[in-house]
Amino acid sequence: MTFSVIMSARARNLLVVLLFSACAHFASRAFTYEPPGRDPVSIDNIRSSERAVRLTTDNFDELTDGKLVFVKFYSPGCPHCKSIAGAWNDLATYYEELPENDILIGSIDCTDSPGGKGLCAKFKIMGLPTLLYGDASFGGVYLEEYGGDKTIEQLKSFAAKALVPQCHPGNLDACSSDVRPQMEKFTAMPYNELDALIKDTEKLEEEARSSYKSNFAKLQRAYDKSLLEMELKVTRSRANVKLIKEVMVSKEN
């Protein structure tokens, strides 16, 4: 009797341990399971399949210094990002194989914390995928957003035309003869004078907008007046025609 009681107690303890282990196992799966394509292994595979240069906050300035860049901001789990992955890899391979070129094709994972997320925040990325291109000087301040088709043919065609030296304060040699003197003039001005010039220019812009609004309001009033006069004349004309027709009918009778 004593033996059976002892065995029953041990069995109950073992059963409790097994149940606890099973609950813990299923609970961990419930909180770690991700749908296919978004699990950690798939995400690592997508990241490692990128042929473009992986850019982060740690290496962006160093790797893009003095280069023209075409950069993709993406997320491994984003369906639209996956749809252009092949074309982007082909573009990266194309430029990688070109001898002595100053063009960098890059990729930035906006879910990669903190390196990728930091760059996406810096460039105020709102939707994915986003493609930025241009001169990466001064931390990428001159980069612009690409809005064309994302086939390899369109990307290559656009890159060939757009990824060329651009005129800006850090690259005066690319400025045309009519733009360079003004650029040099601004570059030689002290910061406080540039700030004052910006304010004066913005004031002129505001005055132009105000003048436009005022003139538009005058034109709107003139239009409304002319429209009202036209409607009155049309109404009177129709009334006269109606009256004349009534008179003609009465004469026939």
N, C-alpha and C positions, 0 to 999 in steps of 0.2 A: 504493500500500500504506500509506504514511504517512498519507495523507488519510483512508482508511477507518478506520484505527486511531484517529485523532483524533476522528472523528465518532462512533465507537463509545463512546469515553470520555465525550464530551459527552452522548450519548444515555443512557448509564448514570447520569450525574450528574442529568440531568433526570428520569429515572425514579425515582431515589431521592427527589428533592425532591417529586415528585407523590405518591409513596407516603406520605411523611412527612406531607404536608398532608392527605391523605385520612384517615390514622389519627388525626391531631389533631382533624379535623372530627368524625368519628364518636365519638371519646372525649369531646369536649365535649358532644355531644348526649346521650350516655349518662348524663352526670352532671348535666345541666340539664333533661332532659325530665321533665315532670310530667303526670299524667293529666289529661284534660279537666276543667275546673272548678277545678283547683288550680294552674294555671300562673300566672305573674305577671300576665298581661293579664287573665285571668278574675278573679283576686283583686282587682285594681284596679277592675274593673267592678262587682264586688259591693260593695266599699267605697263607691264613688261613687254607687251606687243607693240607699244608706241615706238615708231622709228624716229620721230622728231626728238629734238633735244628737250629733256625734262628740265623745266625751269621752276625755281623756287625763290623765296625771299633771300635765301643764302647765296645763290649763284647768279641771280638775274643780272645785276650790274656788271659782274665780271665777264659773263659769257656773251652779253649783248653789246659790250663796249665797242663803239666804232662800227657797228654792224647795222645793216638793214634787216628787219625781222618781219616774219609772218607768224603770228602766234595764235594757237587754238586754246581757248579756255573751255574745259569740258568736265563732265562727271562720268565715271565708269558705268553708272547705272542709268544714264540718260539715253533713251531710245534714239533721239535725233543725233546725239553725239556718236552713237554706234553706227548710224547710217553714213556718216562721212569719214569714219575711221580709215577705211581702205584708201579713199582718195587722198587723205592727209598723209598716210604712210607713203603713198606713191610720190607725193610732192616732196616729202622729206628725203626720200631715197634719190630722187632726181637731183636735188640741190647738193646732197651729200657727195654725189659722184662727179659734180662739176669741179674742175680744177681751179684753185685760187679764186674763190668767190667770197664776197663779204656778206653773203646772205645767210641768215639763220632761220630755219624752220623749227619752231618750238611748240611745246605742249605744256599746259598748266592744269593740273587736276584741282579743281575747286573744292573737292572733298578731302584733299590731303592736308591735314592739320599738322603744324601751323604754316608750313612753307607755301603750299598752294593756296590755301584760304587767304593768307595774307596778301598775295598778289591780286587775287580776285576782288578783295576789299579795296585795295589800292586803286585799281582801275575801274572800280564801281561797276562790276559786271552784274547785270540784272537777269539775263537769260542765257541759257546754254543750248547749243554751243555758241560762243562768240569768237569772232576772228578779228584780231587787230593787226595792223601792218604799219610799216614806216621806219623812220630813223629812231633807233632806241637810245639816242643820246639823252643825257640828263635824266636818267631813270625812266625813260619812255614817255616823256611829256608830249612828244610830237606824234604819238601813235594815233591812228584813226581806225574806225570800224569798217570792216568789209561787209557789204550787203548783197553781193552777187550770188550766182549759183555756185554750188559746192561740188561740182564734178571736177575730176582731175584736169580735164581740158580747160575749163573756165578758170580754175585756180592757177594753172600754169600760165595761161594767157594774161591774166590780171597781174600776176607777180612779175612777169617780164616787163610790163609797162610801168607798174607802180613802184617796184623796189629798185629805184634809182636814186642817186643823191638828190636831196631836196634843199632848197634855200631856207636857212634859218640862222639865228645868231651864232650857232656853233659850227656852221658850215657855210661861210661867206663865199667860198670858191664856187658853190653851186648856184649863186645868185646871178641873175641877169644884170646887164649894165644899167638898166633903168631902176632896178630894185636895190642893188647893192649900196649906192650912195645913201639912200634913206636908212637902210639897215645899219650902216656904219655910223650914221648920225645918231640914231637911237642908242647904239651900243656905247658911244662915247659919252652919253648923257649920264649924270649921277642919278641914283635911285630916286631921290626926292623930286627931281625934275620929271622923271618918267612917270612917277605917281601923279604929279600935278597934270601932266599931259593927258594921262588916262582920264582923269576927272573932267578936264576941259572937253575932251573928245566925247565922253559919255554925255556931257551936258548938251553938246551940239546934236547928238543923236536924240536925246529927249526932246529938244526943241523942234527937231524935224518931225518927230512923231506927233507932238502937240499941234504943230502947224497942219499936219495932214489931217488929224482928227477934226480940227476947226474947219478946214476947207471942205472936208467930207460932209460935215454937218450942214454947212451952207448949201452945198450941192444937193444934199438930201432934202432940205427944205424947198429948194427951187424945183426939184423933181416932184415932190409931193404937191406943190402948188400947180405945176404944169399938168400933172396927172388929174388933179381935181377939176381944173378948167376943161381938160379934154373930156372927162366923163360927163360934165354938165352939158357941154356942147353936143356930145353924142346923144344924151338923154333928150335934149330939146329937139334935135334933128329927128330922132325916131318918133317923138311925139307928133311933130309936124307932118312927117310922112304918113303916120297912121291917120291923122286928121284929114289929110288930103285924099287918101284912099277912101275914107268914109264919105267924103263929099262926092267923089267920083261915082261911087256906088249909088248914092242918092240921086244923082243926075240921070243915071242909066234907068232908074225906076220911074 
